[in-house]
Amino acid sequence: MKKLFVWIFLAGIFCITQIHAKERTSPEVLLKSLKGKKHPYLLFKDIKETPGWKYREEQPYKSWNNSIRSGRMVDRFLSYPFKISGYYPNGSYGGLLINIAFHYQVTGKEKYAKKVVEVLKSLKKFNWNGLARGVARDLLGFLIAYDWVHPYLVKNYPSKVDKEIREYLAKGCNTLYAQWPNSFNVLERIEPGYAIGIGALTFPDHPDAPKWLTAATDWCFEKSPYKKQHYRPAILEWPYLNEGGLPCAQGYLNYFMRNTMVFLHAWNYNFKENIISRYPLLRRCLNSVLWECLPDGRSPAYNTDHNWFFGGFWHVFQCFTAMPEPDRKYFAWYVNKFLLKPLDPEWDDWRDPKSMIWDYIFYDKHTAFKDMEEPPFNTFISPRAEVAIFRKDRSITSDYLFFRAFHTPDATNRWMTHNDNMSIDYYSHGTILIADSGEIKNYLCRPDRLGRGGYGGSDSKGHNIVMINDGSGPVGGAVKGFGSFTHFDNPAYLKDFLITDFFEYAEGAIEKWEKIEDRSPEPHPSNGWYWGHDYYKIIKLKDPVSWYRCILYPHKDYFVVLDGITGKIKRKIDTLFHLGSFTITKGKGRGKNYVPGYVHGELMVGNKRVDWLSQKFGKEVSYGKGNLIRWKTTCKYDKKNVEMYLYSLPDSEITVEKFWTRIDGYHRREVDNPLVRFKLKNVRNMRRITVLYTIYPDKEEKPVFEDISGVKFTGVKLKTKKWIDYICYGEEISVKNNFSTDGSYVYLRTDIDGNLKSLFVRNGSGLVYRDRIYIKAEDKIPHIAVNFRENLISGHINSDKEIVLKIRGKLKGEVIYKPEPSDWLWEWELTPELKKKYKERKISPEYRDGYILIKFPKGRGKFILQSK
């Protein structure tokens, strides 16, 4: 059994942090260990110990050394005036100085060291009160350059010069430290962290060094003194990180994470304790790449993310050499598989993730990948991370579904007015099939596409969600509200989930959906850009509803999406799906001259082929009532045909609109795609079942669907040559001559002969199949899943009290029960107490009248009964 992780409920992000805090070494003790050290020591003691020097006759190090020795990168800056009279807008002085100082380390040429000292001496005139993020970038460069030229400085200049430079740099650290609690923009807090942290390591004997180090670590990664943000650590605010480690705006990590990596490496080089191990929130954030990435290694599309190539725009390549074990092994696998060369030669987003200076120091190609390991987990579900990410395996053609249930507020409209709550992305067979529109930047300026430009695709129309009205007027999606530290409209939460080898599921809910977008004044044609305009208005519903969205992944064969809307008045309900593909024709140009591209795909509604690309942009065309669409495209990686069957009940009016999506990367990837709606009118409640079943049509059998709905429930029968599945959702579920349950939804699988193989019941007490009770509890329980094999019964149970479960069967043996908490916990977060609490245990069952009776404790856990 893979044991990288277990799951655990945490009341808050800081509880584990504080468990580990008792074991930490104080800043004073850490810095004391550095006193008396001779520079350079921040990142190396001798340049000859670095990989770039040791392997200078091998690539890529040979090219870097040749470039450095030629001087072509920096020699022109030796006559650069560096007129430091204030903050240079792009923070270029610090970056240039690092480069020049590094040239000195590699070549030993005095001209480089002399230039660095000249600039450092001029810092007397530097304006440390400028924009903090720019000052921080400069200060980092000044400090590292100081470390690298210090031997030359003390040898060739009076001691008072060194003293003055130290005073200038310490003034910079203290200025940034003092500004921190009063800086509204989080960038003015997260970026100074890495700079003053390096300052503390550079001047460990300075009396203020301990507080600088505290700011760089505790304030950034644990608890901030910033009152307006309720003392949340800076990394939680930027890039809108939640407590589980999901960066809700990945692109913003590029602002600071590469420089932060320099500080993390410097810490690790000088102290025994790995800094990433010291701060669990930071570790969860960095690990997010491994659990959220698409099967092709790129990011999913949500908020600012658009199938990014991770290695090209932020920290991943520098990160994996800084990570503690076993994380480093998994990052090495990821880097080796996805970042060293592009999977697709046409990726214009791909670029070599290596950085000459930092990877000259950090990246040893001879050891980096020696003991790499594939991450030993696939599906990741975490209520505190606010996502459920389903994954079949780690192959590029794996199934993948990204489901979000957001509720953490942040003081930015870009995030809060991006109305994608409860949306999904679906990838299978090597391509994206249900895509999120994300944000759009290039072609909004076209008059026929609305005539506006900017950060777009914010409103709910750009996502795969449900939209409703309040009994009249246009439908609107669930809003999050506006930028706020404390308020979130219509919060969504993951209510329950399980992960087993035969069945996975997650249930999210907006239990009181009371606000929607007011789309009545919306310009036409709508392109989904709804943020920052006068017409962004909100309707408070007279009749709030509940919306439950549940994702089922039975036997890792296909996905089921259940949508439950419960209200009191009759209304319109639209369910939206954006069809996509990574096989596209890219757009051309910019602004009003932008020529949009399009995704490649053939769309069938029922038995009718739809020429969606010839439709007028923004016009919704009805194709009558139905329940099935098929979307056929091509996988760009293996060139195989891929076909998705999307079967959705109850029967609804199906419409198709030519819309847009930003897909397959960042540049010129804003393309047209079909937006499909399943529309209901004059209904109070909805219990929708949507099956997403994808095949290689040239070699795999087509699924056969059947509507088995009853008066108060929706039901689907799905048949293949090997098995038959049933999914029902609603009340009083009973399929004649087959099965019944008191649960709110149910899943069954039988073989072709009708023998029951597996089942799942949510909020029920049992299941009757072919007039025989197969499972029965004394009362309803949150969930029960059971898998029947020849000599084995396994399953998962969640009960809010101690319960006796009766299971049909005659297997004799002991039950092995492993308790599981209600959230994800990495193995490195487990304390001895938690390990003991969630240790597997044996339960002795009773046998009576052909049934196995198992007494389960309160809580959730896996169980297995194997015959002796």
C-alpha positions in Angstrom: 0.0 0.0 0.0 1.2 3.5 -0.9 1.9 5.4 2.3 2.9 8.9 1.2 -0.3 10.3 2.7 -3.3 10.0 4.8 -6.1 12.4 5.4 -6.9 14.4 8.5 -9.2 17.1 9.7 -7.5 20.2 10.9 -9.4 22.9 12.6 -7.1 25.6 11.2 -3.9 26.0 9.3 -1.9 26.8 12.4 -2.5 23.8 14.5 0.2 21.6 12.8 2.4 24.6 12.5 2.4 25.1 16.3 3.0 21.4 16.9 6.2 21.7 15.0 7.0 25.1 16.5 8.2 23.6 19.8 10.9 21.8 17.9 12.3 24.8 16.1 15.6 26.5 16.7 15.2 30.2 17.5 16.4 32.9 15.1 19.0 34.0 17.7 20.5 30.5 17.9 20.5 30.0 14.2 22.2 33.3 13.5 24.8 32.7 16.2 26.0 29.7 14.2 26.9 32.1 11.3 28.8 34.7 13.3 32.5 34.8 12.4 32.0 33.1 9.0 34.0 34.5 6.2 32.3 35.6 3.0 31.2 34.2 0.6 29.0 31.7 2.5 25.4 32.5 1.6 25.1 30.0 -1.3 28.7 28.6 -1.5 32.0 28.9 0.2 34.0 28.5 -3.0 32.8 28.8 -6.5 34.7 25.6 -7.3 32.3 23.5 -5.2 29.3 24.4 -7.5 28.1 22.1 -10.3 28.6 24.9 -12.9 32.3 24.9 -12.1 32.9 21.2 -11.5 31.2 20.3 -14.8 32.3 23.3 -16.8 33.2 21.2 -19.8 29.7 19.7 -20.0 26.5 21.2 -21.2 24.6 23.2 -20.1 27.4 24.5 -17.8 29.9 24.8 -20.7 27.7 27.4 -22.5 27.2 29.3 -19.3 30.9 29.4 -18.6 31.7 30.5 -22.1 29.1 33.3 -21.9 30.5 34.5 -18.5 34.1 34.4 -19.7 33.2 36.3 -22.8 31.8 39.1 -20.7 29.2 39.9 -23.3 26.4 39.9 -20.8 27.7 42.5 -18.4 30.8 44.2 -19.8 28.7 46.9 -21.3 27.3 47.7 -17.8 30.7 48.4 -16.3 30.5 52.0 -17.6 26.8 52.1 -16.6 26.4 55.2 -14.3 24.1 53.4 -11.7 22.8 56.8 -10.7 21.2 55.6 -7.5 19.1 58.6 -6.4 16.0 56.6 -5.9 14.2 53.4 -6.7 14.8 52.2 -10.3 11.3 51.1 -11.6 12.2 47.6 -12.7 14.5 46.7 -9.8 17.3 46.2 -12.3 20.2 47.5 -10.2 20.1 44.6 -7.9 19.8 42.1 -10.7 22.6 43.7 -12.6 24.9 43.7 -9.6 24.3 40.0 -8.9 25.3 39.3 -12.5 28.4 41.4 -12.3 29.4 39.9 -9.0 28.9 36.4 -10.3 31.2 37.2 -13.2 33.8 38.1 -10.6 33.4 34.8 -8.8 33.8 32.7 -12.0 36.5 34.7 -13.7 38.3 36.4 -10.8 38.6 39.6 -12.9 39.1 42.7 -10.8 37.0 44.9 -13.0 33.8 43.2 -11.9 34.5 43.3 -8.2 35.6 47.0 -8.5 32.3 47.9 -10.2 30.3 46.1 -7.5 32.1 48.0 -4.7 31.6 51.2 -6.6 27.8 50.7 -6.7 27.6 49.5 -3.1 29.5 52.6 -1.9 26.9 54.8 -3.7 24.0 53.3 -1.7 24.3 56.2 0.7 22.0 58.0 -1.7 19.6 55.1 -2.3 16.0 55.8 -1.5 15.0 52.9 0.7 11.5 54.3 1.1 10.5 53.6 -2.5 8.0 51.0 -3.6 8.8 48.1 -1.3 8.7 45.3 -3.9 11.2 47.1 -6.1 13.4 48.0 -3.2 13.3 44.4 -2.1 14.5 43.1 -5.5 17.4 45.6 -5.4 18.3 44.9 -1.8 18.5 41.1 -2.5 20.9 41.8 -5.3 23.0 44.2 -3.3 23.3 41.7 -0.4 24.3 38.7 -2.5 26.7 40.8 -4.5 28.2 42.0 -1.2 28.7 38.4 -0.1 30.4 37.5 -3.4 32.9 40.4 -3.5 33.5 40.8 0.2 37.0 39.2 0.1 38.1 41.7 -2.5 36.4 44.5 -0.6 38.2 43.9 2.7 41.5 43.4 0.9 41.5 46.5 -1.2 39.5 49.1 0.7 39.7 50.6 4.2 37.6 48.9 6.8 35.4 51.9 7.1 34.2 51.3 3.6 33.0 47.9 4.5 31.4 49.3 7.7 29.6 52.0 5.7 28.2 49.5 3.1 27.0 47.3 5.9 25.2 50.3 7.5 23.6 51.2 4.1 22.3 47.6 3.6 21.1 47.3 7.2 19.2 50.5 6.7 17.5 48.9 3.8 16.5 45.9 5.9 15.2 48.0 8.7 13.2 50.3 6.4 11.4 47.3 4.7 10.8 45.8 8.1 9.2 49.0 9.5 7.0 49.4 6.4 5.6 45.9 6.6 2.7 46.2 9.1 1.4 49.3 7.3 1.6 48.1 3.7 -1.8 47.4 2.2 -0.6 45.7 -1.0 0.6 42.3 -0.1 3.4 42.5 -2.6 4.9 45.1 -0.3 5.1 42.4 2.3 5.7 39.1 0.6 8.6 40.5 -1.5 10.6 42.2 1.3 10.6 38.8 3.1 13.3 37.2 0.9 15.4 40.4 0.9 15.5 41.0 4.7 15.9 37.3 5.2 19.1 37.3 3.1 20.0 40.5 5.1 19.8 38.5 8.4 22.0 35.7 7.0 24.5 38.2 5.6 24.8 40.2 8.9 24.1 37.7 11.6 25.8 39.9 14.2 23.6 42.9 13.6 21.3 43.4 16.6 18.2 43.6 14.4 19.0 40.4 12.4 16.8 38.1 14.5 13.7 40.2 13.8 14.6 40.4 10.1 14.7 36.6 10.0 11.4 36.4 11.9 9.8 38.6 9.3 11.2 36.6 6.4 9.9 33.3 7.8 7.2 33.5 10.4 5.5 36.6 8.9 5.6 35.2 5.4 4.7 31.6 6.1 3.0 31.4 9.4 1.5 34.6 11.0 1.8 38.2 9.9 1.5 41.3 12.1 -0.7 42.8 9.4 -3.9 43.6 11.3 -6.2 44.3 8.4 -5.7 40.8 7.1 -6.3 39.3 10.5 -2.7 38.3 10.9 -2.8 35.8 8.1 0.7 35.0 6.7 1.7 37.0 3.6 1.8 33.9 1.4 -1.9 33.2 2.1 -2.7 36.6 0.5 -0.5 36.2 -2.5 -1.1 34.5 -4.7 -4.5 34.1 -3.0 -3.4 31.0 -1.3 -5.8 28.9 0.7 -5.1 26.9 3.8 -4.6 23.7 1.8 -1.9 25.2 -0.4 -3.8 25.9 -3.6 -2.4 29.1 -5.3 -5.6 30.5 -6.7 -3.6 32.8 -9.1 -0.5 30.8 -10.1 0.9 33.4 -12.4 1.5 35.8 -9.5 4.0 33.4 -8.0 6.3 34.6 -10.7 6.5 38.0 -9.0 8.5 36.7 -6.0 9.0 33.0 -5.9 12.2 32.8 -7.9 13.9 35.3 -5.5 12.3 33.5 -2.6 14.0 30.3 -3.8 17.3 32.1 -3.4 16.6 32.8 0.2 15.3 29.2 0.8 18.5 27.8 -0.7 20.6 30.1 1.4 18.8 29.0 4.5 19.2 25.3 3.6 22.9 25.7 2.8 23.7 27.4 6.1 21.4 25.6 8.6 20.7 21.9 9.2 16.9 22.3 9.3 15.3 22.5 5.9 13.2 25.7 5.9 10.4 24.1 3.8 10.0 21.4 6.4 9.9 24.1 9.1 6.8 25.8 7.5 4.0 23.4 6.5 2.0 26.0 4.7 4.9 26.8 2.5 5.5 23.1 1.8 1.8 22.6 0.9 2.0 25.5 -1.5 5.1 24.2 -3.3 3.7 20.7 -3.5 0.5 22.0 -5.2 2.3 21.5 -8.5 2.3 17.8 -8.0 -1.4 17.4 -7.3 -3.0 20.0 -9.4 -1.0 19.6 -12.7 -2.8 18.2 -15.7 -1.6 14.8 -16.9 0.6 16.6 -19.5 2.3 18.5 -16.7 0.7 21.9 -17.2 -1.7 23.8 -15.0 -5.5 23.5 -15.2 -7.4 26.7 -16.2 -8.8 28.7 -13.3 -8.7 32.4 -12.6 -5.3 33.6 -14.0 -4.1 30.2 -15.0 -4.4 29.0 -18.6 -2.6 25.7 -19.1 0.6 27.3 -18.0 3.9 25.5 -18.6 4.9 25.4 -14.9 8.7 25.4 -15.3 8.8 28.4 -17.6 7.3 31.0 -15.4 8.0 30.3 -11.8 9.9 28.3 -9.2 9.6 24.7 -10.1 13.0 24.0 -11.5 14.8 25.9 -8.7 12.3 24.4 -6.2 13.1 20.7 -6.6 16.7 21.1 -5.4 15.5 22.9 -2.3 12.7 20.5 -1.3 13.0 18.1 1.7 12.7 14.4 1.3 10.6 12.7 -0.1 9.2 15.7 -1.9 12.4 16.3 -3.8 12.2 12.8 -5.4 8.7 13.5 -6.7 9.7 17.0 -8.0 12.7 15.4 -9.7 10.4 13.0 -11.5 8.1 15.9 -12.5 11.0 18.0 -13.8 12.6 15.1 -15.7 9.3 14.2 -17.3 7.9 17.6 -18.2 10.4 20.4 -18.0 13.6 19.3 -19.7 12.1 19.3 -23.1 8.6 20.2 -24.5 6.1 17.4 -25.0 4.8 19.4 -28.0 7.4 21.0 -30.3 4.8 23.8 -31.1 4.5 25.0 -27.5 5.4 28.6 -27.7 4.9 28.8 -23.9 7.7 26.3 -23.3 11.2 27.7 -22.6 14.2 26.3 -20.9 13.4 26.6 -17.2 17.1 26.7 -16.1 18.5 30.0 -14.9 22.2 30.5 -15.6 23.3 31.9 -12.3 21.1 30.0 -9.9 21.3 26.7 -11.6 25.1 27.1 -12.0 24.9 26.9 -8.2 22.0 24.7 -7.4 21.5 22.2 -10.3 23.7 19.2 -10.4 22.6 17.2 -13.4 24.6 14.1 -12.3 22.7 13.7 -9.0 19.4 15.5 -9.5 17.6 12.6 -11.1 19.4 9.6 -9.6 16.7 8.6 -7.1 13.6 10.3 -8.5 10.2 8.7 -7.9 6.8 9.0 -9.5 4.5 10.7 -6.9 2.8 7.7 -5.1 -0.7 9.4 -5.1 -3.1 10.3 -7.9 -6.4 11.7 -6.8 -6.1 14.6 -4.3 -9.2 15.8 -2.4 -8.9 18.3 0.4 -11.7 20.5 1.9 -9.1 23.0 3.2 -7.5 23.2 -0.3 -11.1 23.7 -1.6 -10.5 21.3 -4.5 -11.1 17.7 -5.5 -8.7 16.6 -8.3 -9.4 13.2 -9.7 -6.6 11.4 -11.6 -6.5 7.8 -12.9 -2.7 7.6 -13.0 0.4 9.6 -14.0 0.3 8.9 -17.7 -0.2 11.7 -20.2 -3.5 10.0 -21.4 -4.9 9.7 -17.9 -8.4 10.7 -16.9 -8.4 14.0 -14.9 -11.2 16.1 -13.4 -10.6 19.4 -11.5 -13.5 20.4 -9.2 -13.4 23.5 -7.1 -15.5 24.5 -4.0 -14.1 27.9 -3.0 -14.9 29.9 0.2 -11.7 31.7 1.2 -12.1 35.5 0.6 -9.3 37.8 -0.6 -9.1 41.5 -1.1 -8.9 41.5 -4.9 -11.7 41.8 -7.4 -9.7 39.8 -10.0 -10.2 36.7 -7.9 -13.5 37.5 -6.1 -15.5 38.5 -9.2 -14.2 35.5 -11.2 -17.4 33.5 -10.8 -16.2 29.9 -11.3 -17.3 28.4 -8.0 -18.2 24.7 -8.3 -16.9 24.5 -11.9 -15.1 21.6 -13.4 -12.4 20.9 -16.0 -12.3 17.5 -17.7 -9.2 16.0 -19.4 -9.0 12.5 -20.8 -7.1 10.5 -23.5 -4.5 13.2 -23.8 -6.6 16.3 -24.3 -8.9 18.7 -22.6 -12.6 17.9 -23.3 -14.5 20.2 -21.0 -12.5 23.5 -20.7 -12.7 26.6 -18.5 -12.7 29.9 -20.4 -10.3 31.4 -17.9 -9.4 35.0 -18.6 -9.0 36.6 -21.9 -6.7 39.5 -22.9 -6.3 39.7 -26.7 -9.5 39.7 -28.7 -12.1 41.5 -26.6 -11.4 44.7 -28.5 -13.2 43.4 -31.6 -16.5 45.2 -32.0 -18.3 41.9 -32.8 -17.0 40.4 -29.6 -18.1 43.2 -27.3 -15.4 45.8 -28.1 -13.7 45.8 -24.7 -10.3 44.5 -23.6 -8.6 43.5 -20.4 -8.7 40.7 -17.9 -11.8 38.9 -18.9 -13.8 35.7 -18.8 -14.7 36.5 -15.2 -18.4 35.9 -15.1 -20.1 32.5 -14.7 -20.8 32.2 -18.4 -17.2 31.3 -18.9 -17.3 28.3 -16.7 -18.9 24.8 -16.5 -21.5 25.6 -13.9 -25.2 25.9 -13.2 -27.0 29.3 -13.8 -30.5 30.1 -12.4 -32.9 33.0 -12.3 -35.3 34.1 -9.5 -38.4 33.1 -11.3 -38.1 35.7 -14.0 -35.4 37.5 -16.0 -32.1 36.2 -17.3 -30.2 33.4 -15.5 -27.1 34.3 -13.6 -24.3 32.4 -11.9 -23.3 32.3 -8.2 -21.2 35.3 -7.3 -18.4 35.3 -4.8 -18.7 39.0 -4.0 -16.2 41.8 -4.3 -12.6 42.0 -2.9 -12.7 41.5 0.8 -10.6 40.1 3.6 -13.6 38.7 5.4 -16.7 38.4 3.2 -17.5 35.7 0.6 -20.9 35.4 -1.0 -22.3 31.9 -1.7 -19.4 30.0 -0.2 -19.0 26.4 -1.4 -17.6 23.6 0.8 -16.6 20.0 0.2 -19.0 18.1 2.4 -17.9 14.6 2.0 -15.5 12.4 -0.1 -13.8 9.1 -0.3 -10.8 7.6 -2.2 -10.6 3.8 -2.7 -9.2 1.6 -5.4 -12.7 0.9 -6.8 -14.6 4.1 -6.2 -13.9 7.8 -5.7 -16.2 10.7 -5.0 -16.5 14.2 -3.7 -19.5 16.2 -2.8 -19.5 20.0 -2.8 -22.3 22.4 -1.9 -23.4 26.0 -1.8 -26.0 25.3 0.9 -27.5 28.8 0.7 -27.2 30.2 -2.8 -28.7 33.7 -2.4 -27.0 36.0 -4.9 -26.6 35.8 -8.7 -25.2 38.1 -11.3 -27.7 40.6 -12.7 -27.3 40.0 -16.4 -30.2 42.1 -17.6 -28.1 45.1 -18.6 -25.4 43.0 -20.2 -24.1 44.1 -23.6 -24.6 41.8 -26.5 -23.0 39.7 -27.8 -21.7 38.7 -24.4 -18.2 37.4 -24.2 -18.3 36.6 -20.5 -16.2 39.5 -19.4 -18.1 40.8 -16.5 -15.6 42.4 -14.1 -14.9 46.1 -13.5 -17.7 47.6 -15.5 -20.7 49.7 -14.5 -23.0 46.8 -15.3 -21.6 44.5 -12.7 -24.6 44.2 -10.5 -25.9 41.5 -8.1 -29.4 40.2 -7.5 -30.4 38.9 -4.1 -32.7 36.0 -4.6 -36.2 36.1 -3.1 -36.0 32.4 -3.0 -32.5 31.2 -2.1 -31.7 27.7 -3.2 -29.2 25.0 -2.3 -26.9 23.6 -5.0 -25.1 20.3 -4.5 -22.6 19.1 -7.0 -21.2 15.6 -6.7 -18.4 13.9 -8.7 -18.3 10.1 -9.0 -15.4 8.2 -10.4 -16.4 4.5 -10.5 -13.6 2.0 -11.0 -11.6 4.8 -12.8 -13.6 4.2 -15.9 -15.6 7.5 -16.4 -17.0 10.4 -14.5 -20.5 11.3 -13.3 -21.5 14.8 -12.3 -24.6 15.1 -10.1 -26.3 18.5 -9.8 -29.0 19.1 -7.2 -30.9 22.4 -7.1 -33.6 22.7 -4.4 -35.9 25.8 -4.2 -39.5 26.8 -3.7 -40.5 28.7 -6.8 -40.5 27.8 -10.4 -37.4 29.1 -12.3 -35.1 28.5 -15.2 -32.0 26.3 -14.7 -29.2 26.1 -17.2 -26.3 23.7 -17.0 -23.2 24.8 -19.0 -20.4 22.8 -20.6 -17.6 24.4 -22.6 -16.2 21.8 -25.1 -12.5 22.0 -25.7 -9.4 20.4 -27.2 -5.6 21.0 -27.2 -5.7 20.6 -30.9 -6.4 24.1 -32.1 -5.8 26.7 -34.7 -4.2 29.6 -32.9 -5.4 33.2 -33.2 -3.4 36.0 -34.9 -2.9 39.6 -34.1 -4.0 41.8 -31.2 -6.8 44.1 -30.2 -9.3 45.1 -32.9 -7.2 43.3 -35.5 -7.2 40.0 -33.6 -8.3 37.0 -35.7 -9.5 34.3 -33.4 -8.5 30.7 -33.8 -10.7 27.8 -32.9 -10.6 24.4 -31.2 -10.8 21.4 -33.6 -13.8 19.2 -32.9 -16.9 17.7 -34.4 -20.1 18.1 -32.4 -23.2 15.9 -32.5 -26.4 16.7 -30.7 -28.4 13.5 -30.6 -28.0 12.2 -34.2 -27.6 15.7 -35.7 -24.2 17.1 -36.7 -23.8 20.7 -35.6 -21.7 23.2 -37.6 -20.9 25.2 -34.5 -18.0 27.0 -36.1 -20.2 28.6 -38.8 -22.6 30.0 -36.2 -22.5 33.7 -35.4 -20.4 34.5 -32.3 -22.6 34.9 -29.2 -25.8 33.6 -30.7 -27.4 30.7 -28.8 -29.0 28.2 -31.2 -31.5 25.6 -30.0 -31.3 22.0 -31.3 -34.4 20.8 -29.6 -34.9 18.5 -26.6 -32.5 15.7 -25.9 -30.0 14.1 -23.5 -26.8 13.2 -25.5 -24.0 15.1 -27.2 -20.9 13.7 -28.7 -17.6 15.6 -29.1 -14.9 14.2 -31.3 -11.4 15.7 -31.5 -7.8 14.5 -31.8 -5.1 14.1 -29.1 -2.2 16.4 -30.1 0.4 14.1 -28.5 -0.4 10.7 -30.1 -2.6 12.0 -33.0 -5.4 9.5 -32.0 -9.1 10.3 -32.4 -10.9 10.9 -29.1 -14.6 11.0 -28.6 -16.5 12.1 -25.5 -20.1 11.0 -24.8 -21.9 13.5 -22.6 -25.2 12.0 -21.5 -27.3 14.2 -19.3 -30.7 13.7 -17.7 -33.4 14.9 -17.3 -34.1 15.5 -21.0 -33.6 19.2 -21.6 -33.6 21.8 -24.4 -30.0 21.7 -25.8 -28.5 24.9 -27.2 -25.1 25.6 -28.7 -23.4 28.9 -28.8 -20.1 29.8 -30.4 -18.1 31.2 -27.5 -14.4 31.5 -26.7 -11.9 29.9 -24.4 -8.3 30.5 -23.5 -6.7 27.1 -23.9 -3.5 25.2 -24.5 -1.2 27.9 -23.2 -0.9 31.6 -22.8 0.0 33.2 -26.2 -2.5 33.5 -29.0 -4.6 30.7 -27.5 -7.9 32.7 -27.2 -10.0 30.6 -29.6 -13.6 29.9 -30.4 -15.3 26.8 -29.0 -18.8 25.5 -28.6 -20.7 26.3 -25.4 -23.4 23.7 -24.8 -26.4 24.3 -22.4 -28.9 21.9 -21.0 -31.9 24.1 -20.2 -34.9 23.6 -18.0 -37.8 25.9 -17.5 -40.5 26.3 -14.8 -38.9 23.8 -12.3 -38.5 24.2 -8.6 -35.9 21.4 -8.2 -33.4 19.7 -10.4 -31.7 16.3 -9.9 -29.4 16.2 -12.9 -27.0 13.3 -13.8 -24.3 13.9 -16.4 -22.1 11.1 -17.5 -18.7 11.9 -19.1 -17.5 8.8 -21.0 -14.6 9.0 -23.3 -13.2 6.5 -25.8 -10.9 6.0 -28.7 -13.6 5.5 -31.3 -11.4 3.6 -33.7 -10.8 0.8 -31.2 -13.0 1.0 -28.1 -16.7 0.1 -27.8 -19.4 2.8 -27.6 -21.3 3.0 -24.3 -25.1 2.4 -24.3 -27.2 4.7 -22.1 -30.8 4.2 -20.9 -33.1 6.5 -18.9 -34.4 4.6 -15.9 -35.7 7.7 -14.0 -38.7 7.5 -11.7 -41.3 9.9 -10.4 -39.0 11.5 -7.8 -35.5 10.5 -9.0 -33.3 10.7 -12.0 -31.7 7.4 -13.2 -29.1 6.3 -15.7 -28.2 2.8 -16.8 -24.9 2.5 -18.6 -24.0 -0.7 -20.4 -20.8 -2.1 -21.9 -19.8 -5.6 -23.0 -18.2 -6.2 -19.6 -20.4 -4.6 -17.0 -23.6 -2.6 -16.3 -23.7 0.5 -14.1 -26.7 2.2 -12.5 -26.7 5.8 -11.1 -29.8 7.2 -9.4 -30.3 10.6 -7.7 -33.3 11.9 -5.9 -36.0 10.6 -3.5 -37.7 7.2 -3.1 -35.2 5.5 -5.4 -36.6 2.2 -6.6 -36.0 0.6 -10.0 -38.6 -2.1 -10.6 -37.3 -5.7 -10.4 -33.8 -4.4 -9.7 -32.9 -2.4 -6.7 -34.0 0.2 -4.1 -32.5 2.4 -1.5 -33.4 5.2 1.0 -30.2 7.1 0.1 -30.1 10.4 -1.7 -28.0 8.9 -4.5 -26.7 5.5 -5.3 -24.3 3.8 -7.7 -24.2 0.0 -8.5 -22.1 -2.1 -10.8 -23.0 -5.6 -11.9 -21.4 -8.0 -14.3 -23.3 -8.9 -17.5 -25.0 -11.7 -15.7 -26.4 -9.4 -13.1 -24.1 -10.3 -10.2 -23.6 -7.3 -7.9 -19.9 -6.2 -7.9 -19.8 -2.9 -6.1 -22.1 -0.2 -4.7 -22.1 3.2 -3.1 -24.9 4.8 -1.1 -25.0 8.4 0.1 -27.0 9.4 3.2 -28.9 6.1 3.4 -29.2 3.1 5.6 -29.1 0.3 3.0 -29.6 -1.2 -0.4 -31.9 -4.0 -1.7 -30.9 -5.7 -4.9 -33.1 -8.2 -6.6 -35.2 -8.5 -3.4 -32.2 -9.3 -1.2 -30.7 -6.9 1.3 -27.0 -6.4 0.4 -26.2 -3.8 3.0 -28.1 -2.5 6.0 -27.4 -0.2 8.9 -29.6 0.7 11.9 -29.8 4.3 10.8 -28.9 6.4 7.8 -25.1 7.2 7.6 -23.2 9.7 5.4 -21.9 7.1 3.1 -21.0 3.5 2.5 -19.1 1.9 -0.4 -18.6 -1.8 -0.8 -16.7 -3.8 -3.4 -17.3 -7.6 -3.7 -14.6 -9.9 -5.1 -14.4 -13.7 -5.0 -12.5 -13.9 -1.7 -12.5 -10.3 -0.6 -14.9 -7.7 0.5 -13.5 -4.1 0.8 -15.1 -0.7 1.3 -15.3 2.7 2.9 -17.7 3.9 5.6 -18.5 7.3 7.1 -20.8 7.2 10.1 -21.7 10.0 12.6 -22.0 7.4 15.4 -21.0 3.9 16.2 -22.9 1.6 13.9 -23.4 -2.1 13.0 -23.4 -2.7 9.3 -24.9 -5.8 7.8 -23.3 -7.0 4.5 -24.5 -9.9 2.5 -21.8 -12.6 2.3 -20.2 -15.6 3.9 -16.5 -14.8 4.0 -14.9 -15.8 7.2 -12.1 -13.8 8.7 -11.1 -10.6 10.6 -11.9 -7.1 9.4 -9.0 -4.8 9.0 -10.3 -1.2 9.6 -8.1 1.9 9.0 -9.6 5.1 10.4 -9.3 8.2 8.2 -9.8 11.8 9.1 -11.8 14.3 7.1 -9.1 16.1 5.3 -5.8 15.4 3.5 -2.6 15.2 5.6 0.8 14.6 4.2 2.9 12.0 6.0 5.3 14.6 7.2 2.5 16.4 9.1 1.7 13.3 11.2 2.5 13.6 14.9 3.0 10.4 17.0 -0.4 11.0 18.5 -2.1 11.2 15.1 -0.3 8.1 13.9 -1.6 6.2 16.8 -5.1 7.6 16.4 -5.3 6.5 12.8 -3.5 3.3 13.0 -5.3 0.3 11.4 -7.0 -2.1 13.8 -8.8 -5.4 13.7 -12.6 -5.9 14.1 -14.1 -9.3 14.8 -17.3 -9.6 12.8 -20.4 -11.7 13.6 -22.1 -14.0 11.2 -25.9 -14.5 11.0 -28.3 -15.9 8.4 -25.9 -15.3 5.5 -24.8 -11.9 6.6 -21.6 -10.4 8.0 -22.2 -8.0 10.9 -19.4 -5.5 11.5 -19.5 -3.0 14.3 -17.7 0.2 13.1 -16.7 3.1 15.3 -17.9 6.6 14.7 -16.0 8.3 11.9 -14.7 7.4 8.5 -12.3 4.8 7.3 -11.5 1.9 4.9 -12.1 -1.7 5.7 -11.2 -5.0 4.2 -12.4 -8.6 4.9 -10.4 -11.4 3.3 -11.2 -15.0 3.7 -8.8 -17.0 5.8 
